Amino acid sequence: MLRVAVVGSGPSGCYTAQSLVQLDSEVYVDVLDRLPCPYGLVRYGVAPDHEKIKSLQGSLRAVLEHDRVRFLGGVQVGPGGVPAARLRELYHAVVYCVGAATDRHLGIPGEDLPGSWSATEFVSWYSAHPDSPRFAAPSGPGEAAAVDGFLRGARSAVVIGVGNVAVDVARMLARGAAELAPTDMPQAALTALAASGVTDIHVVGRRGPSQARFTTKELRELGTLPGTDVTLDPGELALDPGYTDPAALPAAQRRNVEVLRGWAGTSPAGAPRRIRLRFFLRPVELLAERGRVGAVRFERTVPDGRGGVTGTGRCEDVEAQLVLRSVGYRGVALEGLPFDPDSGTVPNLAGRVLREGVVVPGAYVAGWIKRGPTGVIGTNRPCAKETVLSLLEDAPVLARQDVPGDPLAVLRAEGAEPVEWSGWQAIERAEAELGASLGRGVVKLPDWEALLTAARAATA
Ligand code: NAP
Protein backbone atom coordinates (compact mmCIF):
# COMPACT_ATOMS: atom_id res chain seq x y z
CA MET A 1 0.00 0.00 0.00
CA LEU A 2 1.26 3.43 -0.96
CA ARG A 3 0.01 6.71 0.49
CA VAL A 4 0.50 9.70 -1.79
CA ALA A 5 -0.21 13.37 -1.12
CA VAL A 6 -1.06 15.48 -4.16
CA VAL A 7 -0.71 19.18 -3.42
CA GLY A 8 -3.18 21.16 -5.55
CA SER A 9 -6.62 20.11 -6.78
CA GLY A 10 -6.59 21.81 -10.19
CA PRO A 11 -6.53 19.81 -13.41
CA SER A 12 -2.93 18.62 -12.97
CA GLY A 13 -3.61 17.50 -9.37
CA CYS A 14 -6.84 15.71 -10.30
CA TYR A 15 -5.28 14.02 -13.33
CA THR A 16 -2.36 12.92 -11.15
CA ALA A 17 -4.74 11.40 -8.59
CA GLN A 18 -6.69 9.75 -11.40
CA SER A 19 -3.61 8.17 -12.97
CA LEU A 20 -2.38 6.98 -9.56
CA VAL A 21 -5.56 5.12 -8.67
CA GLN A 22 -6.12 3.85 -12.21
CA LEU A 23 -2.62 2.48 -12.64
CA ASP A 24 -2.17 0.96 -9.18
CA SER A 25 -4.92 -0.55 -7.04
CA GLU A 26 -2.74 -0.28 -3.91
CA VAL A 27 -2.42 3.51 -3.95
CA TYR A 28 -4.37 5.84 -1.65
CA VAL A 29 -4.32 9.54 -2.49
CA ASP A 30 -5.02 12.65 -0.43
CA VAL A 31 -5.48 15.73 -2.63
CA LEU A 32 -4.65 18.79 -0.53
CA ASP A 33 -5.59 22.31 -1.48
CA ARG A 34 -4.96 25.63 0.22
CA LEU A 35 -8.51 26.68 -0.70
CA PRO A 36 -11.63 25.03 0.72
CA CYS A 37 -12.80 24.49 -2.89
CA PRO A 38 -11.39 22.07 -5.46
CA TYR A 39 -10.60 22.38 -9.19
CA GLY A 40 -7.98 25.19 -9.18
CA LEU A 41 -8.02 27.19 -12.40
CA VAL A 42 -11.08 25.35 -13.70
CA ARG A 43 -13.03 27.05 -10.90
CA TYR A 44 -10.94 30.20 -10.57
CA GLY A 45 -9.44 30.77 -14.03
CA VAL A 46 -11.75 29.50 -16.76
CA ALA A 47 -14.01 32.41 -17.71
CA PRO A 48 -17.53 32.16 -16.27
CA ASP A 49 -19.14 32.32 -19.73
CA HIS A 50 -17.18 29.27 -20.90
CA GLU A 51 -19.68 26.77 -19.50
CA LYS A 52 -18.45 23.95 -21.69
CA ILE A 53 -14.88 24.13 -20.33
CA LYS A 54 -16.25 24.64 -16.81
CA SER A 55 -18.26 21.45 -17.19
CA LEU A 56 -14.92 19.62 -16.96
CA GLN A 57 -15.50 19.97 -13.24
CA GLY A 58 -17.79 16.96 -13.64
CA SER A 59 -14.92 14.66 -14.60
CA LEU A 60 -12.59 16.16 -11.97
CA ARG A 61 -15.35 15.60 -9.41
CA ALA A 62 -15.48 11.91 -10.30
CA VAL A 63 -11.74 11.67 -9.50
CA LEU A 64 -12.11 13.36 -6.11
CA GLU A 65 -15.08 11.09 -5.27
CA HIS A 66 -13.09 7.92 -6.05
CA ASP A 67 -12.95 5.41 -3.17
CA ARG A 68 -9.20 5.75 -2.77
CA VAL A 69 -9.03 9.54 -3.21
CA ARG A 70 -9.76 12.10 -0.48
CA PHE A 71 -10.08 15.87 -0.94
CA LEU A 72 -8.63 17.87 1.95
CA GLY A 73 -9.28 21.56 1.36
CA GLY A 74 -8.16 24.50 3.43
CA VAL A 75 -4.72 22.94 4.05
CA GLN A 76 -1.76 25.20 3.37
CA VAL A 77 1.49 23.38 2.67
CA GLY A 78 4.57 25.43 3.52
CA PRO A 79 5.00 28.59 5.64
CA GLY A 80 2.03 29.16 7.97
CA GLY A 81 0.71 25.66 7.40
CA VAL A 82 1.98 22.09 7.21
CA PRO A 83 5.76 22.23 6.66
CA ALA A 84 6.75 20.48 3.42
CA ALA A 85 9.22 18.27 5.32
CA ARG A 86 6.47 17.17 7.71
CA LEU A 87 4.15 16.31 4.82
CA ARG A 88 6.90 14.16 3.36
CA GLU A 89 7.04 12.20 6.66
CA LEU A 90 3.31 11.51 6.53
CA TYR A 91 3.21 10.12 2.99
CA HIS A 92 5.34 7.79 0.91
CA ALA A 93 5.43 10.43 -1.81
CA VAL A 94 4.30 14.01 -2.41
CA VAL A 95 3.36 15.30 -5.87
CA TYR A 96 3.29 19.09 -6.19
CA CYS A 97 0.66 20.24 -8.69
CA VAL A 98 0.53 23.85 -7.57
CA GLY A 99 0.45 25.56 -10.98
CA ALA A 100 1.98 28.96 -11.65
CA ALA A 101 0.73 31.07 -8.80
CA THR A 102 1.74 34.57 -9.83
CA ASP A 103 1.87 36.76 -12.91
CA ARG A 104 4.79 38.02 -14.97
CA HIS A 105 5.73 41.68 -14.76
CA LEU A 106 6.39 44.17 -17.55
CA GLY A 107 9.14 46.04 -15.73
CA ILE A 108 8.19 49.43 -17.22
CA PRO A 109 7.53 52.79 -15.53
CA GLY A 110 3.98 53.32 -14.29
CA GLU A 111 3.18 49.59 -14.15
CA ASP A 112 1.84 49.93 -10.61
CA LEU A 113 -0.28 53.06 -11.13
CA PRO A 114 -3.84 52.83 -9.78
CA GLY A 115 -6.01 51.45 -12.57
CA SER A 116 -3.27 49.07 -13.79
CA TRP A 117 -3.84 45.46 -12.79
CA SER A 118 -2.57 42.06 -13.75
CA ALA A 119 -5.17 40.17 -15.76
CA THR A 120 -5.02 37.47 -13.10
CA GLU A 121 -6.27 39.98 -10.49
CA PHE A 122 -9.20 40.82 -12.75
CA VAL A 123 -9.89 37.13 -13.47
CA SER A 124 -9.75 36.34 -9.74
CA TRP A 125 -12.29 39.08 -9.06
CA TYR A 126 -14.92 37.95 -11.56
CA SER A 127 -14.22 34.31 -10.63
CA ALA A 128 -14.87 35.00 -6.91
CA HIS A 129 -11.41 33.89 -5.78
CA PRO A 130 -11.37 34.48 -2.01
CA ASP A 131 -7.95 36.19 -2.24
CA SER A 132 -9.03 38.65 -4.95
CA PRO A 133 -8.80 42.38 -4.24
CA ARG A 134 -11.74 43.56 -2.16
CA PHE A 135 -13.51 46.79 -2.88
CA ALA A 136 -15.96 48.82 -0.84
CA ALA A 137 -19.47 47.44 -1.08
CA PRO A 138 -21.94 49.66 -2.95
CA SER A 139 -23.89 51.80 -0.51
CA GLY A 140 -27.05 51.80 -2.61
CA PRO A 141 -28.57 50.63 -5.87
CA GLY A 142 -26.73 51.83 -8.97
CA GLU A 143 -23.56 52.66 -7.08
CA ALA A 144 -21.59 49.56 -7.89
CA ALA A 145 -19.75 51.09 -10.86
CA ALA A 146 -18.78 54.15 -8.85
CA VAL A 147 -17.21 52.22 -6.03
CA ASP A 148 -15.73 49.36 -7.99
CA GLY A 149 -11.98 49.53 -8.28
CA PHE A 150 -11.57 47.98 -11.72
CA LEU A 151 -14.13 49.82 -13.79
CA ARG A 152 -14.37 53.15 -12.00
CA GLY A 153 -14.81 55.87 -14.62
CA ALA A 154 -13.22 53.71 -17.32
CA ARG A 155 -14.18 54.30 -20.96
CA SER A 156 -11.15 52.81 -22.63
CA ALA A 157 -9.29 49.69 -21.52
CA VAL A 158 -5.94 48.38 -22.73
CA VAL A 159 -5.16 44.68 -22.46
CA ILE A 160 -1.43 44.04 -22.91
CA GLY A 161 -0.63 40.65 -24.47
CA VAL A 162 -2.36 38.48 -27.05
CA GLY A 163 -2.78 35.09 -25.34
CA ASN A 164 -6.01 33.34 -24.34
CA VAL A 165 -6.17 35.14 -21.00
CA ALA A 166 -6.10 38.47 -22.87
CA VAL A 167 -8.96 37.25 -25.04
CA ASP A 168 -10.89 36.11 -21.93
CA VAL A 169 -10.63 39.45 -20.13
CA ALA A 170 -11.42 41.43 -23.28
CA ARG A 171 -14.52 39.30 -23.84
CA MET A 172 -15.67 39.71 -20.23
CA LEU A 173 -15.30 43.50 -20.56
CA ALA A 174 -17.40 43.43 -23.73
CA ARG A 175 -20.19 41.17 -22.50
CA GLY A 176 -23.46 42.74 -21.41
CA ALA A 177 -25.59 42.00 -18.35
CA ALA A 178 -27.91 39.62 -20.18
CA GLU A 179 -25.01 37.37 -21.11
CA LEU A 180 -23.31 37.53 -17.72
CA ALA A 181 -26.35 37.00 -15.47
CA PRO A 182 -26.69 33.26 -16.23
CA THR A 183 -23.04 32.65 -15.19
CA ASP A 184 -21.92 31.85 -11.64
CA MET A 185 -19.95 35.09 -11.26
CA PRO A 186 -20.31 36.84 -7.91
CA GLN A 187 -23.08 39.39 -7.67
CA ALA A 188 -20.76 42.39 -7.08
CA ALA A 189 -18.75 41.65 -10.24
CA LEU A 190 -21.94 41.11 -12.25
CA THR A 191 -23.38 44.43 -11.06
CA ALA A 192 -20.14 46.27 -11.83
CA LEU A 193 -19.63 44.72 -15.27
CA ALA A 194 -23.27 45.25 -16.19
CA ALA A 195 -22.92 48.95 -15.33
CA SER A 196 -19.51 49.31 -17.01
CA GLY A 197 -18.91 52.37 -19.19
CA VAL A 198 -16.01 50.75 -21.07
CA THR A 199 -16.70 51.13 -24.80
CA ASP A 200 -13.22 50.58 -26.26
CA ILE A 201 -11.05 47.59 -25.47
CA HIS A 202 -7.58 47.59 -27.08
CA VAL A 203 -5.88 44.19 -27.09
CA VAL A 204 -2.25 44.78 -27.95
CA GLY A 205 0.52 42.41 -29.05
CA ARG A 206 4.21 43.31 -29.22
CA ARG A 207 4.76 40.99 -32.19
CA GLY A 208 2.67 40.24 -35.28
CA PRO A 209 -0.70 38.57 -35.76
CA SER A 210 0.91 35.33 -36.94
CA GLN A 211 2.79 35.14 -33.61
CA ALA A 212 -0.19 35.72 -31.34
CA ARG A 213 -0.68 33.04 -28.67
CA PHE A 214 -4.49 32.89 -28.63
CA THR A 215 -6.22 29.84 -30.07
CA THR A 216 -8.51 30.20 -33.09
CA LYS A 217 -11.68 29.10 -31.30
CA GLU A 218 -11.21 31.77 -28.63
CA LEU A 219 -10.28 34.41 -31.22
CA ARG A 220 -13.29 33.63 -33.41
CA GLU A 221 -15.62 33.98 -30.41
CA LEU A 222 -14.74 37.70 -30.18
CA GLY A 223 -16.52 38.18 -33.51
CA THR A 224 -19.76 36.73 -32.10
CA LEU A 225 -20.22 39.09 -29.13
CA PRO A 226 -23.51 41.00 -29.27
CA GLY A 227 -23.12 44.80 -29.43
CA THR A 228 -19.38 44.58 -30.14
CA ASP A 229 -17.36 45.24 -33.28
CA VAL A 230 -13.89 43.78 -33.72
CA THR A 231 -11.65 46.26 -35.50
CA LEU A 232 -8.18 45.91 -37.02
CA ASP A 233 -5.69 48.18 -38.73
CA PRO A 234 -4.89 46.59 -42.13
CA GLY A 235 -1.64 48.57 -42.49
CA GLU A 236 -0.42 47.24 -39.14
CA LEU A 237 -1.35 43.64 -39.99
CA ALA A 238 0.50 43.93 -43.31
CA LEU A 239 3.80 44.49 -41.44
CA ASP A 240 3.74 40.75 -40.75
CA PRO A 241 5.02 38.62 -43.66
CA GLY A 242 3.10 35.67 -42.14
CA TYR A 243 -0.09 37.69 -42.46
CA THR A 244 0.43 38.74 -46.06
CA ASP A 245 1.43 35.20 -47.06
CA PRO A 246 0.19 32.65 -44.50
CA ALA A 247 0.91 29.61 -46.71
CA ALA A 248 4.08 28.63 -44.81
CA LEU A 249 2.63 29.10 -41.31
CA PRO A 250 1.89 26.15 -38.97
CA ALA A 251 -1.84 25.23 -39.07
CA ALA A 252 -2.80 26.90 -35.75
CA GLN A 253 -1.25 30.25 -36.71
CA ARG A 254 -2.62 30.04 -40.25
CA ARG A 255 -6.16 29.60 -38.89
CA ASN A 256 -5.72 32.68 -36.66
CA VAL A 257 -4.51 34.72 -39.62
CA GLU A 258 -7.44 33.56 -41.75
CA VAL A 259 -9.91 34.76 -39.09
CA LEU A 260 -8.12 38.13 -38.85
CA ARG A 261 -8.02 38.52 -42.64
CA GLY A 262 -11.76 37.88 -42.75
CA TRP A 263 -12.40 40.63 -40.19
CA ALA A 264 -9.95 43.07 -41.80
CA GLY A 265 -11.96 42.88 -45.02
CA THR A 266 -15.26 43.97 -43.42
CA SER A 267 -16.40 47.36 -42.13
CA PRO A 268 -17.47 47.78 -38.49
CA ALA A 269 -21.25 47.73 -37.97
CA GLY A 270 -21.21 50.75 -35.63
CA ALA A 271 -21.84 48.66 -32.47
CA PRO A 272 -21.73 50.41 -29.07
CA ARG A 273 -18.53 48.60 -28.03
CA ARG A 274 -15.32 47.92 -29.92
CA ILE A 275 -12.55 45.39 -29.40
CA ARG A 276 -9.51 46.76 -31.23
CA LEU A 277 -6.85 44.16 -31.97
CA ARG A 278 -3.48 45.85 -32.32
CA PHE A 279 -0.07 44.42 -33.19
CA PHE A 280 3.61 45.40 -33.32
CA LEU A 281 3.26 47.71 -30.32
CA ARG A 282 5.60 47.23 -27.34
CA PRO A 283 4.53 48.82 -24.04
CA VAL A 284 7.17 51.26 -22.78
CA GLU A 285 5.37 53.28 -20.08
CA LEU A 286 2.03 53.72 -18.35
CA LEU A 287 1.18 57.43 -18.24
CA ALA A 288 -0.57 59.01 -15.25
CA GLU A 289 -3.53 61.35 -15.32
CA ARG A 290 -4.72 62.80 -12.02
CA GLY A 291 -2.88 60.11 -10.04
CA ARG A 292 -4.26 57.15 -12.03
CA VAL A 293 -3.37 55.53 -15.30
CA GLY A 294 -4.60 57.58 -18.25
CA ALA A 295 -2.82 56.04 -21.22
CA VAL A 296 -0.27 53.45 -22.28
CA ARG A 297 2.72 54.55 -24.37
CA PHE A 298 3.72 51.94 -26.94
CA GLU A 299 6.71 51.86 -29.24
CA ARG A 300 6.03 50.70 -32.80
CA THR A 301 8.00 47.54 -33.56
CA VAL A 302 8.82 45.77 -36.83
CA PRO A 303 9.68 42.12 -37.49
CA ASP A 304 13.39 41.32 -37.20
CA GLY A 305 13.15 38.36 -39.60
CA ARG A 306 13.95 35.84 -36.84
CA GLY A 307 10.54 35.67 -35.14
CA GLY A 308 11.26 38.64 -32.88
CA VAL A 309 10.81 42.38 -33.30
CA THR A 310 12.92 45.50 -33.10
CA GLY A 311 11.84 48.93 -31.90
CA THR A 312 11.52 51.84 -34.33
CA GLY A 313 11.69 54.63 -31.76
CA ARG A 314 8.24 55.85 -32.88
CA CYS A 315 5.67 55.94 -30.08
CA GLU A 316 1.89 55.90 -29.87
CA ASP A 317 -0.20 56.66 -26.77
CA VAL A 318 -3.43 54.70 -26.31
CA GLU A 319 -5.99 56.12 -23.87
CA ALA A 320 -6.76 53.77 -20.96
CA GLN A 321 -8.37 54.29 -17.59
CA LEU A 322 -8.05 50.53 -17.06
CA VAL A 323 -4.96 48.52 -17.98
CA LEU A 324 -4.90 44.73 -17.70
CA ARG A 325 -1.42 43.24 -18.04
CA SER A 326 -1.96 39.81 -19.55
CA VAL A 327 1.60 38.69 -20.20
CA GLY A 328 1.52 35.20 -18.72
CA TYR A 329 1.70 33.39 -15.40
CA ARG A 330 4.80 32.49 -13.41
CA GLY A 331 5.58 29.65 -11.01
CA VAL A 332 6.57 30.45 -7.42
CA ALA A 333 9.36 28.76 -5.42
CA LEU A 334 8.11 26.16 -2.93
CA GLU A 335 9.44 25.66 0.58
CA GLY A 336 12.18 23.06 0.60
CA LEU A 337 12.15 22.37 -3.15
CA PRO A 338 14.69 23.45 -5.77
CA PHE A 339 13.50 26.13 -8.19
CA ASP A 340 14.65 27.49 -11.53
CA PRO A 341 13.91 31.24 -11.44
CA ASP A 342 14.40 31.63 -15.19
CA SER A 343 11.62 29.24 -16.17
CA GLY A 344 9.61 29.54 -12.93
CA THR A 345 9.54 25.74 -12.64
CA VAL A 346 10.88 23.02 -10.35
CA PRO A 347 13.75 21.18 -12.08
CA ASN A 348 12.64 17.62 -12.77
CA LEU A 349 13.23 14.52 -14.83
CA ALA A 350 9.92 13.13 -16.10
CA GLY A 351 8.29 14.52 -12.93
CA ARG A 352 10.98 13.43 -10.42
CA VAL A 353 12.25 16.53 -8.60
CA LEU A 354 15.96 17.14 -9.19
CA ARG A 355 18.29 19.05 -6.88
CA GLU A 356 21.51 19.92 -8.68
CA GLY A 357 20.85 17.04 -11.05
CA VAL A 358 20.18 14.48 -8.29
CA VAL A 359 16.70 12.99 -7.67
CA VAL A 360 15.02 14.16 -4.44
CA PRO A 361 13.47 10.94 -3.08
CA GLY A 362 9.66 10.98 -2.82
CA ALA A 363 9.15 14.45 -4.35
CA TYR A 364 7.42 14.88 -7.73
CA VAL A 365 5.83 17.63 -9.81
CA ALA A 366 3.14 17.77 -12.48
CA GLY A 367 1.38 20.53 -14.42
CA TRP A 368 2.55 24.14 -14.80
CA ILE A 369 5.08 23.97 -11.94
CA LYS A 370 6.71 21.11 -13.89
CA ARG A 371 6.62 22.41 -17.46
CA GLY A 372 5.68 26.12 -17.27
CA PRO A 373 2.34 27.89 -17.92
CA THR A 374 1.55 26.58 -21.39
CA GLY A 375 -1.02 24.38 -23.07
CA VAL A 376 -4.71 23.80 -22.51
CA ILE A 377 -6.35 21.89 -19.66
CA GLY A 378 -6.06 18.55 -21.48
CA THR A 379 -2.27 19.00 -21.78
CA ASN A 380 -2.12 18.18 -18.07
CA ARG A 381 -3.39 14.65 -18.58
CA PRO A 382 -0.29 13.20 -20.33
CA CYS A 383 1.92 15.43 -18.17
CA ALA A 384 0.41 13.94 -14.99
CA LYS A 385 0.62 10.42 -16.36
CA GLU A 386 4.33 10.79 -17.07
CA THR A 387 4.93 11.84 -13.44
CA VAL A 388 2.79 9.01 -12.10
CA LEU A 389 4.69 6.44 -14.17
CA SER A 390 7.94 7.73 -12.64
CA LEU A 391 6.44 7.54 -9.15
CA LEU A 392 5.10 4.02 -9.60
CA GLU A 393 8.47 2.91 -10.94
CA ASP A 394 9.96 4.17 -7.66
CA ALA A 395 7.18 2.60 -5.55
CA PRO A 396 9.14 -0.41 -4.28
CA VAL A 397 11.69 1.93 -2.68
CA LEU A 398 9.12 4.51 -1.53
CA ALA A 399 7.01 1.83 0.18
CA ARG A 400 9.87 1.02 2.59
CA GLN A 401 9.23 4.28 4.46
CA ASP A 402 7.13 3.99 7.64
CA VAL A 403 4.14 6.31 7.50
CA PRO A 404 1.25 6.81 9.95
CA GLY A 405 -1.86 4.69 9.37
CA ASP A 406 -3.98 7.75 8.75
CA PRO A 407 -2.19 11.00 7.93
CA LEU A 408 -5.48 12.92 8.31
CA ALA A 409 -5.59 12.16 12.05
CA VAL A 410 -2.00 13.44 12.38
CA LEU A 411 -2.72 16.57 10.36
CA ARG A 412 -5.71 17.30 12.60
CA ALA A 413 -3.73 16.61 15.78
CA GLU A 414 -1.11 19.08 14.57
CA GLY A 415 -3.62 21.90 14.06
CA ALA A 416 -4.86 21.57 10.48
CA GLU A 417 -8.62 21.86 9.99
CA PRO A 418 -9.21 20.30 6.59
CA VAL A 419 -12.41 20.90 4.68
CA GLU A 420 -13.43 17.43 3.55
CA TRP A 421 -15.65 16.51 0.64
CA SER A 422 -18.82 16.96 2.70
CA GLY A 423 -17.65 20.51 3.48
CA TRP A 424 -17.18 21.23 -0.22
CA GLN A 425 -20.64 19.83 -0.94
CA ALA A 426 -22.03 22.19 1.69
CA ILE A 427 -20.33 25.10 -0.13
CA GLU A 428 -21.98 23.95 -3.35
CA ARG A 429 -25.37 23.92 -1.63
CA ALA A 430 -24.78 27.40 -0.17
CA GLU A 431 -23.89 28.70 -3.66
CA ALA A 432 -27.07 27.23 -5.10
CA GLU A 433 -29.09 28.83 -2.29
CA LEU A 434 -27.40 32.20 -2.80
CA GLY A 435 -28.17 32.03 -6.53
CA ALA A 436 -31.82 31.15 -5.86
CA SER A 437 -32.14 34.10 -3.47
CA LEU A 438 -30.84 36.40 -6.24
CA GLY A 439 -33.05 34.90 -8.93
CA ARG A 440 -29.98 33.43 -10.64
CA GLY A 441 -28.49 29.95 -11.04
CA VAL A 442 -25.50 28.98 -8.87
CA VAL A 443 -23.63 32.09 -7.65
CA LYS A 444 -20.15 31.72 -6.18
CA LEU A 445 -19.36 32.78 -2.61
CA PRO A 446 -16.59 35.37 -2.97
CA ASP A 447 -14.83 35.40 0.41
CA TRP A 448 -13.08 33.13 2.88
CA GLU A 449 -15.56 33.74 5.67
CA ALA A 450 -18.61 32.74 3.61
CA LEU A 451 -16.84 29.66 2.23
CA LEU A 452 -15.59 28.46 5.62
CA THR A 453 -18.90 29.17 7.33
CA ALA A 454 -20.71 27.07 4.74
CA ALA A 455 -18.12 24.27 4.95
CA ARG A 456 -18.05 24.19 8.76
CA ALA A 457 -21.85 24.12 8.94
CA ALA A 458 -21.61 20.70 7.28
CA THR A 459 -19.20 19.42 9.95
CA ALA A 460 -21.34 20.81 12.77
P1 NAP B 1 0.48 33.30 -23.03
O1 NAP B 1 -0.32 32.42 -23.91
O2 NAP B 1 1.87 32.92 -22.72
O3 NAP B 1 0.45 34.77 -23.67
C1 NAP B 1 1.19 35.81 -23.11
C2 NAP B 1 1.17 37.01 -24.03
O4 NAP B 1 1.86 38.07 -23.37
C3 NAP B 1 1.89 36.81 -25.36
O5 NAP B 1 1.19 37.50 -26.37
C4 NAP B 1 3.25 37.44 -25.11
O6 NAP B 1 3.89 37.94 -26.26
C5 NAP B 1 2.85 38.62 -24.25
N1 NAP B 1 3.94 39.17 -23.49
C6 NAP B 1 4.79 38.52 -22.65
N2 NAP B 1 5.67 39.41 -22.12
C7 NAP B 1 5.35 40.62 -22.63
C8 NAP B 1 5.90 41.92 -22.47
N3 NAP B 1 6.92 42.15 -21.63
N4 NAP B 1 5.33 42.94 -23.15
C9 NAP B 1 4.27 42.72 -23.97
N5 NAP B 1 3.74 41.52 -24.18
C10 NAP B 1 4.27 40.47 -23.51
O7 NAP B 1 -0.20 33.48 -21.59
P2 NAP B 1 -1.74 33.52 -21.10
O8 NAP B 1 -2.61 34.24 -22.04
O9 NAP B 1 -1.63 33.99 -19.69
O10 NAP B 1 -2.17 32.00 -21.09
C11 NAP B 1 -1.50 31.04 -20.27
C12 NAP B 1 -1.92 29.64 -20.69
O11 NAP B 1 -3.29 29.40 -20.32
C13 NAP B 1 -1.83 29.41 -22.18
O12 NAP B 1 -1.37 28.12 -22.43
C14 NAP B 1 -3.27 29.58 -22.63
O13 NAP B 1 -3.59 28.92 -23.84
C15 NAP B 1 -4.01 28.96 -21.46
N6 NAP B 1 -5.40 29.45 -21.42
C16 NAP B 1 -6.30 28.80 -22.19
C17 NAP B 1 -7.62 29.25 -22.25
C18 NAP B 1 -8.61 28.54 -23.13
O14 NAP B 1 -8.28 27.48 -23.64
N7 NAP B 1 -9.79 29.09 -23.34
C19 NAP B 1 -8.02 30.39 -21.52
C20 NAP B 1 -7.06 31.03 -20.74
C21 NAP B 1 -5.75 30.56 -20.69
P3 NAP B 1 5.13 37.12 -26.94
O15 NAP B 1 4.49 35.96 -27.64
O16 NAP B 1 5.73 38.13 -27.84
O17 NAP B 1 6.02 36.69 -25.81
Residues whose N, C-alpha, C, O or C-beta is under 5 A from the ligand:
A	BS01	NAP	H105 L106 G161 V162 G163 N164 V165 A166 R206 R207 Q211 R213 S326 V327 G328 Y329 P373 T374 G375 V376
